[in-house]
Amino acid sequence: MAEQLQQDMECEGLLECFHGLKQLDRDCFQVLIDASEPLTVDEVADTVGRERSTAYRAVQRLLQAGFIQKDQVNYEQGGYYHVYSPTDPSKITDDMQRMLNDWYAKMGQLIHEFEDKYEQNQPTAPAEG
């Protein structure tokens, strides 16, 4: 963690730090941000130059992280397909802030537990007299 705090972090670094997203995930996210309308997985895969199954896994990671949303489009003759679009950036930032606050609270608790544990095990200094 000390090493991460000393590095210059870019915005994309947040996507990796908070959600463990990979370069392909970030590429797919950028494709969806740049698109003028929601895209199918096939369209995302074509744009990033990857197999459909590989792009699908990246899209699923983005969906699970809350960075994109999925909508169903129905065919008139029956059946449907899914399209994906980016989530509102303010919702993403709110979620990251909430995660950071939760992490900060947890780290504070662990530090307090560490202090309590090792403070009790400290030998008492002999009385000076």
N, CA and C atoms as a LAMMPS dump frame, in Angstrom:
ITEM: TIMESTEP
0
ITEM: NUMBER OF ATOMS
387
ITEM: BOX BOUNDS ff ff ff
-5.0000000000000000e+02 5.0000000000000000e+02
-5.0000000000000000e+02 5.0000000000000000e+02
-5.0000000000000000e+02 5.0000000000000000e+02
ITEM: ATOMS id mol type element x y z
1 1 1 N 0.822 -1.185 0
2 1 2 C 0 0 0
3 1 3 C 0.869 1.252 0
4 2 1 N 1.959 1.249 0.757
5 2 2 C 2.835 2.415 0.805
6 2 3 C 3.344 2.752 -0.588
7 3 1 N 3.673 1.726 -1.376
8 3 2 C 4.155 1.939 -2.741
9 3 3 C 3.076 2.575 -3.603
10 4 1 N 1.838 2.104 -3.482
11 4 2 C 0.737 2.662 -4.262
12 4 3 C 0.512 4.131 -3.92
13 5 1 N 0.616 4.482 -2.637
14 5 2 C 0.374 5.856 -2.22
15 5 3 C 1.447 6.801 -2.749
16 6 1 N 2.651 6.292 -2.996
17 6 2 C 3.734 7.132 -3.475
18 6 3 C 3.705 7.305 -4.994
19 7 1 N 3.002 6.445 -5.697
20 7 2 C 2.928 6.526 -7.154
21 7 3 C 2.002 7.661 -7.566
22 8 1 N 2.285 8.243 -8.731
23 8 2 C 1.351 9.194 -9.316
24 8 3 C 0.2 8.383 -9.885
25 9 1 N -1.01 8.643 -9.398
26 9 2 C -2.16 7.867 -9.857
27 9 3 C -2.93 8.658 -10.896
28 10 1 N -3.337 7.971 -11.936
29 10 2 C -4.183 8.557 -12.947
30 10 3 C -5.602 8.081 -12.681
31 11 1 N -6.555 8.719 -13.325
32 11 2 C -7.959 8.345 -13.137
33 11 3 C -8.169 6.869 -13.425
34 12 1 N -7.53 6.355 -14.482
35 12 2 C -7.689 4.946 -14.812
36 12 3 C -7.175 4.063 -13.688
37 13 1 N -6.188 4.546 -12.944
38 13 2 C -5.677 3.806 -11.801
39 13 3 C -6.765 3.53 -10.783
40 14 1 N -7.717 4.429 -10.672
41 14 2 C -8.831 4.225 -9.749
42 14 3 C -9.657 3.008 -10.146
43 15 1 N -9.857 2.84 -11.443
44 15 2 C -10.663 1.711 -11.911
45 15 3 C -10.003 0.398 -11.517
46 16 1 N -8.675 0.37 -11.6
47 16 2 C -7.946 -0.838 -11.238
48 16 3 C -7.913 -1.016 -9.727
49 17 1 N -7.619 0.054 -8.991
50 17 2 C -7.495 -0.042 -7.531
51 17 3 C -8.82 -0.399 -6.861
52 18 1 N -9.874 0.232 -7.271
53 18 2 C -11.16 0.026 -6.614
54 18 3 C -11.835 -1.269 -7.045
55 19 1 N -11.693 -1.61 -8.31
56 19 2 C -12.488 -2.724 -8.84
57 19 3 C -11.669 -3.831 -9.476
58 20 1 N -10.357 -3.706 -9.508
59 20 2 C -9.523 -4.74 -10.098
60 20 3 C -9.717 -4.883 -11.598
61 21 1 N -10.117 -3.801 -12.249
62 21 2 C -10.361 -3.869 -13.687
63 21 3 C -9.043 -3.917 -14.454
64 22 1 N -9.078 -4.621 -15.569
65 22 2 C -7.894 -4.821 -16.406
66 22 3 C -7.904 -3.823 -17.556
67 23 1 N -6.824 -3.811 -18.311
68 23 2 C -6.726 -2.902 -19.458
69 23 3 C -7.873 -3.127 -20.443
70 24 1 N -8.205 -4.386 -20.733
71 24 2 C -9.308 -4.666 -21.653
72 24 3 C -10.62 -4.108 -21.107
73 25 1 N -10.839 -4.233 -19.805
74 25 2 C -12.056 -3.694 -19.196
75 25 3 C -12.121 -2.179 -19.414
76 26 1 N -10.991 -1.528 -19.2
77 26 2 C -10.937 -0.065 -19.39
78 26 3 C -11.167 0.295 -20.854
79 27 1 N -10.602 -0.511 -21.768
80 27 2 C -10.811 -0.258 -23.198
81 27 3 C -12.298 -0.391 -23.56
82 28 1 N -12.92 -1.425 -23.059
83 28 2 C -14.356 -1.629 -23.34
84 28 3 C -15.187 -0.5 -22.743
85 29 1 N -14.837 -0.071 -21.546
86 29 2 C -15.539 1.037 -20.905
87 29 3 C -15.395 2.299 -21.754
88 30 1 N -14.192 2.553 -22.248
89 30 2 C -13.971 3.739 -23.084
90 30 3 C -14.797 3.662 -24.364
91 31 1 N -14.891 2.48 -24.965
92 31 2 C -15.702 2.298 -26.175
93 31 3 C -17.156 2.663 -25.887
94 32 1 N -17.665 2.218 -24.754
95 32 2 C -19.056 2.506 -24.403
96 32 3 C -19.26 3.986 -24.099
97 33 1 N -18.27 4.623 -23.517
98 33 2 C -18.365 6.064 -23.247
99 33 3 C -18.368 6.848 -24.557
100 34 1 N -17.522 6.444 -25.49
101 34 2 C -17.395 7.157 -26.762
102 34 3 C -18.573 6.92 -27.71
103 35 1 N -19.329 5.86 -27.492
104 35 2 C -20.433 5.515 -28.397
105 35 3 C -21.588 6.506 -28.251
106 36 1 N -22.241 6.783 -29.368
107 36 2 C -23.377 7.712 -29.348
108 36 3 C -24.663 7.024 -28.915
109 37 1 N -24.648 5.691 -28.869
110 37 2 C -25.826 4.931 -28.444
111 37 3 C -25.348 3.64 -27.778
112 38 1 N -26.229 2.965 -27.039
113 38 2 C -25.837 1.697 -26.4
114 38 3 C -25.357 0.684 -27.437
115 39 1 N -24.413 -0.174 -27.028
116 39 2 C -23.809 -1.149 -27.94
117 39 3 C -24.057 -2.575 -27.458
118 40 1 N -24.036 -3.5 -28.4
119 40 2 C -24.085 -4.919 -28.069
120 40 3 C -22.661 -5.388 -27.74
121 41 1 N -22.541 -6.565 -27.156
122 41 2 C -21.22 -7.133 -26.889
123 41 3 C -20.459 -7.332 -28.196
124 42 1 N -21.148 -7.761 -29.25
125 42 2 C -20.493 -7.954 -30.548
126 42 3 C -19.882 -6.647 -31.056
127 43 1 N -20.602 -5.546 -30.893
128 43 2 C -20.083 -4.253 -31.344
129 43 3 C -18.879 -3.823 -30.505
130 44 1 N -18.932 -4.07 -29.218
131 44 2 C -17.795 -3.759 -28.345
132 44 3 C -16.594 -4.603 -28.755
133 45 1 N -16.818 -5.9 -28.957
134 45 2 C -15.736 -6.814 -29.342
135 45 3 C -15.087 -6.377 -30.653
136 46 1 N -15.901 -6.003 -31.63
137 46 2 C -15.36 -5.547 -32.913
138 46 3 C -14.506 -4.292 -32.735
139 47 1 N -14.961 -3.375 -31.906
140 47 2 C -14.252 -2.108 -31.722
141 47 3 C -12.916 -2.304 -31.016
142 48 1 N -12.874 -3.198 -30.017
143 48 2 C -11.609 -3.418 -29.292
144 48 3 C -10.756 -4.497 -29.952
145 49 1 N -11.296 -5.143 -30.999
146 49 2 C -10.521 -6.14 -31.728
147 49 3 C -10.274 -7.423 -30.955
148 50 1 N -11.258 -7.871 -30.197
149 50 2 C -11.132 -9.094 -29.404
150 50 3 C -12.272 -10.039 -29.729
151 51 1 N -12.114 -11.284 -29.313
152 51 2 C -13.178 -12.285 -29.479
153 51 3 C -14.405 -11.866 -28.671
154 52 1 N -15.572 -12.3 -29.141
155 52 2 C -16.811 -11.963 -28.442
156 52 3 C -16.783 -12.437 -26.993
157 53 1 N -16.315 -13.669 -26.751
158 53 2 C -16.333 -14.219 -25.394
159 53 3 C -15.408 -13.428 -24.462
160 54 1 N -14.294 -12.957 -24.985
161 54 2 C -13.366 -12.155 -24.189
162 54 3 C -13.995 -10.81 -23.846
163 55 1 N -14.596 -10.161 -24.846
164 55 2 C -15.271 -8.881 -24.612
165 55 3 C -16.45 -9.065 -23.667
166 56 1 N -17.156 -10.19 -23.795
167 56 2 C -18.298 -10.448 -22.912
168 56 3 C -17.851 -10.492 -21.453
169 57 1 N -16.728 -11.154 -21.171
170 57 2 C -16.233 -11.22 -19.791
171 57 3 C -15.875 -9.831 -19.275
172 58 1 N -15.268 -9.014 -20.12
173 58 2 C -14.935 -7.644 -19.716
174 58 3 C -16.197 -6.838 -19.437
175 59 1 N -17.183 -6.978 -20.303
176 59 2 C -18.457 -6.274 -20.12
177 59 3 C -19.126 -6.735 -18.818
178 60 1 N -19.061 -8.012 -18.517
179 60 2 C -19.653 -8.523 -17.28
180 60 3 C -18.947 -7.955 -16.046
181 61 1 N -17.615 -7.816 -16.111
182 61 2 C -16.882 -7.208 -14.988
183 61 3 C -17.299 -5.754 -14.808
184 62 1 N -17.458 -5.035 -15.907
185 62 2 C -17.907 -3.639 -15.839
186 62 3 C -19.316 -3.535 -15.273
187 63 1 N -20.159 -4.454 -15.689
188 63 2 C -21.539 -4.488 -15.199
189 63 3 C -21.561 -4.767 -13.702
190 64 1 N -20.779 -5.733 -13.273
191 64 2 C -20.719 -6.105 -11.859
192 64 3 C -20.167 -4.956 -11.009
193 65 1 N -19.225 -4.204 -11.563
194 65 2 C -18.64 -3.071 -10.84
195 65 3 C -19.575 -1.866 -10.828
196 66 1 N -20.63 -1.908 -11.635
197 66 2 C -21.579 -0.803 -11.675
198 66 3 C -21.193 0.311 -12.631
199 67 1 N -20.217 0.061 -13.511
200 67 2 C -19.752 1.084 -14.438
201 67 3 C -20.629 1.201 -15.675
202 68 1 N -21.352 0.137 -15.981
203 68 2 C -22.243 0.156 -17.14
204 68 3 C -23.589 -0.437 -16.734
205 69 1 N -24.561 -0.222 -17.589
206 69 2 C -25.878 -0.809 -17.366
207 69 3 C -26.314 -1.581 -18.603
208 70 1 N -27.167 -2.552 -18.363
209 70 2 C -27.634 -3.439 -19.43
210 70 3 C -29.113 -3.19 -19.65
211 71 1 N -29.493 -3.08 -20.908
212 71 2 C -30.901 -2.936 -21.274
213 71 3 C -31.261 -4.012 -22.286
214 72 1 N -32.501 -4.434 -22.226
215 72 2 C -33.004 -5.46 -23.145
216 72 3 C -33.763 -4.783 -24.272
217 73 1 N -33.471 -5.188 -25.501
218 73 2 C -34.178 -4.696 -26.681
219 73 3 C -34.939 -5.881 -27.263
220 74 1 N -36.24 -5.723 -27.434
221 74 2 C -37.083 -6.808 -27.942
222 74 3 C -37.288 -6.684 -29.451
223 75 1 N -37.201 -7.819 -30.13
224 75 2 C -37.533 -7.876 -31.549
225 75 3 C -39.053 -7.924 -31.677
226 76 1 N -39.571 -7.346 -32.75
227 76 2 C -41.027 -7.361 -32.96
228 76 3 C -41.553 -8.78 -33.134
229 77 1 N -40.788 -9.639 -33.808
230 77 2 C -41.229 -11.008 -34.082
231 77 3 C -40.911 -11.966 -32.935
232 78 1 N -40.433 -11.432 -31.83
233 78 2 C -40.086 -12.264 -30.679
234 78 3 C -38.576 -12.348 -30.508
235 79 1 N -38.172 -12.61 -29.31
236 79 2 C -36.757 -12.666 -28.989
237 79 3 C -36.251 -11.304 -28.535
238 80 1 N -35.017 -11.275 -28.117
239 80 2 C -34.434 -10.03 -27.617
240 80 3 C -32.906 -10.112 -27.665
241 81 1 N -32.286 -8.983 -27.439
242 81 2 C -30.835 -8.904 -27.274
243 81 3 C -30.552 -7.804 -26.25
244 82 1 N -29.312 -7.783 -25.763
245 82 2 C -28.94 -6.798 -24.754
246 82 3 C -27.994 -5.761 -25.339
247 83 1 N -28.142 -4.543 -24.843
248 83 2 C -27.215 -3.464 -25.186
249 83 3 C -26.69 -2.878 -23.889
250 84 1 N -25.52 -2.265 -23.96
251 84 2 C -24.832 -1.758 -22.775
252 84 3 C -24.475 -0.295 -22.973
253 85 1 N -24.574 0.464 -21.896
254 85 2 C -24.219 1.885 -21.918
255 85 3 C -23.591 2.248 -20.574
256 86 1 N -22.806 3.332 -20.555
257 86 2 C -22.145 3.706 -19.3
258 86 3 C -23.147 4.195 -18.257
259 87 1 N -22.822 3.939 -17.017
260 87 2 C -23.605 4.449 -15.894
261 87 3 C -23.264 5.923 -15.723
262 88 1 N -24.169 6.682 -15.152
263 88 2 C -23.941 8.095 -14.861
264 88 3 C -22.655 8.232 -14.035
265 89 1 N -21.697 9.043 -14.49
266 89 2 C -20.421 9.176 -13.764
267 89 3 C -20.578 9.595 -12.305
268 90 1 N -21.585 10.392 -11.983
269 90 2 C -21.756 10.808 -10.587
270 90 3 C -22.123 9.618 -9.705
271 91 1 N -22.852 8.647 -10.235
272 91 2 C -23.169 7.445 -9.468
273 91 3 C -21.903 6.625 -9.233
274 92 1 N -21.054 6.519 -10.258
275 92 2 C -19.802 5.774 -10.124
276 92 3 C -18.92 6.424 -9.066
277 93 1 N -18.791 7.759 -9.129
278 93 2 C -17.941 8.436 -8.151
279 93 3 C -18.517 8.334 -6.75
280 94 1 N -19.834 8.396 -6.624
281 94 2 C -20.465 8.222 -5.303
282 94 3 C -20.161 6.831 -4.75
283 95 1 N -20.254 5.817 -5.609
284 95 2 C -19.956 4.444 -5.18
285 95 3 C -18.496 4.302 -4.757
286 96 1 N -17.568 4.917 -5.517
287 96 2 C -16.156 4.837 -5.151
288 96 3 C -15.891 5.564 -3.835
289 97 1 N -16.552 6.71 -3.628
290 97 2 C -16.378 7.44 -2.376
291 97 3 C -16.893 6.614 -1.203
292 98 1 N -18.014 5.939 -1.381
293 98 2 C -18.575 5.086 -0.341
294 98 3 C -17.621 3.925 -0.027
295 99 1 N -17.051 3.317 -1.082
296 99 2 C -16.092 2.23 -0.881
297 99 3 C -14.857 2.724 -0.126
298 100 1 N -14.38 3.917 -0.495
299 100 2 C -13.219 4.487 0.176
300 100 3 C -13.52 4.762 1.642
301 101 1 N -14.681 5.302 1.927
302 101 2 C -15.077 5.569 3.316
303 101 3 C -15.166 4.273 4.12
304 102 1 N -15.741 3.234 3.512
305 102 2 C -15.833 1.936 4.191
306 102 3 C -14.44 1.372 4.452
307 103 1 N -13.552 1.473 3.455
308 103 2 C -12.181 0.98 3.608
309 103 3 C -11.457 1.756 4.711
310 104 1 N -11.624 3.068 4.712
311 104 2 C -10.974 3.913 5.714
312 104 3 C -11.446 3.531 7.116
313 105 1 N -12.745 3.326 7.273
314 105 2 C -13.285 2.925 8.576
315 105 3 C -12.73 1.569 8.995
316 106 1 N -12.649 0.624 8.07
317 106 2 C -12.122 -0.708 8.369
318 106 3 C -10.648 -0.631 8.753
319 107 1 N -9.857 0.153 8.029
320 107 2 C -8.438 0.301 8.36
321 107 3 C -8.268 0.945 9.732
322 108 1 N -9.095 1.934 10.035
323 108 2 C -9.044 2.57 11.351
324 108 3 C -9.325 1.568 12.46
325 109 1 N -10.302 0.693 12.227
326 109 2 C -10.646 -0.344 13.201
327 109 3 C -9.475 -1.316 13.379
328 110 1 N -8.859 -1.74 12.273
329 110 2 C -7.73 -2.671 12.352
330 110 3 C -6.536 -2.042 13.063
331 111 1 N -6.292 -0.778 12.819
332 111 2 C -5.194 -0.081 13.505
333 111 3 C -5.466 -0.021 15.003
334 112 1 N -6.691 0.27 15.359
335 112 2 C -7.064 0.318 16.772
336 112 3 C -6.897 -1.06 17.427
337 113 1 N -7.32 -2.116 16.729
338 113 2 C -7.155 -3.474 17.256
339 113 3 C -5.682 -3.825 17.404
340 114 1 N -4.855 -3.41 16.444
341 114 2 C -3.411 -3.636 16.513
342 114 3 C -2.833 -2.956 17.751
343 115 1 N -3.21 -1.717 17.943
344 115 2 C -2.713 -0.96 19.095
345 115 3 C -3.13 -1.628 20.402
346 116 1 N -4.389 -2.02 20.491
347 116 2 C -4.875 -2.684 21.711
348 116 3 C -4.116 -3.983 21.982
349 117 1 N -3.907 -4.761 20.949
350 117 2 C -3.248 -6.058 21.105
351 117 3 C -1.819 -5.901 21.596
352 118 1 N -1.069 -5.013 20.974
353 118 2 C 0.343 -4.902 21.301
354 118 3 C 0.613 -3.997 22.496
355 119 1 N -0.304 -3.136 22.815
356 119 2 C -0.162 -2.315 24.015
357 119 3 C -0.264 -3.191 25.263
358 120 1 N -1.139 -4.188 25.214
359 120 2 C -1.331 -5.088 26.361
360 120 3 C -0.117 -5.984 26.575
361 121 1 N 0.632 -6.249 25.516
362 121 2 C 1.78 -7.151 25.616
363 121 3 C 3.089 -6.429 25.932
364 122 1 N 3.044 -5.127 26.089
365 122 2 C 4.251 -4.368 26.393
366 122 3 C 4.658 -4.612 27.845
367 123 1 N 5.942 -4.888 28.085
368 123 2 C 6.37 -5.033 29.485
369 123 3 C 6.303 -3.671 30.163
370 124 1 N 5.932 -3.692 31.401
371 124 2 C 5.859 -2.437 32.139
372 124 3 C 7.259 -2.037 32.564
373 125 1 N 7.514 -0.775 32.511
374 125 2 C 8.844 -0.284 32.883
375 125 3 C 9.01 -0.354 34.394
376 126 1 N 10.188 -0.736 34.855
377 126 2 C 10.412 -0.786 36.311
378 126 3 C 10.322 0.609 36.903
379 127 1 N 9.8 0.647 38.074
380 127 2 C 9.646 1.938 38.767
381 127 3 C 11.022 2.48 39.1
382 128 1 N 11.196 3.75 38.834
383 128 2 C 12.479 4.376 39.152
384 128 3 C 12.415 4.878 40.588
385 129 1 N 13.46 4.697 41.272
386 129 2 C 13.35 5.07 42.634
387 129 3 C 14.527 5.61 43.215
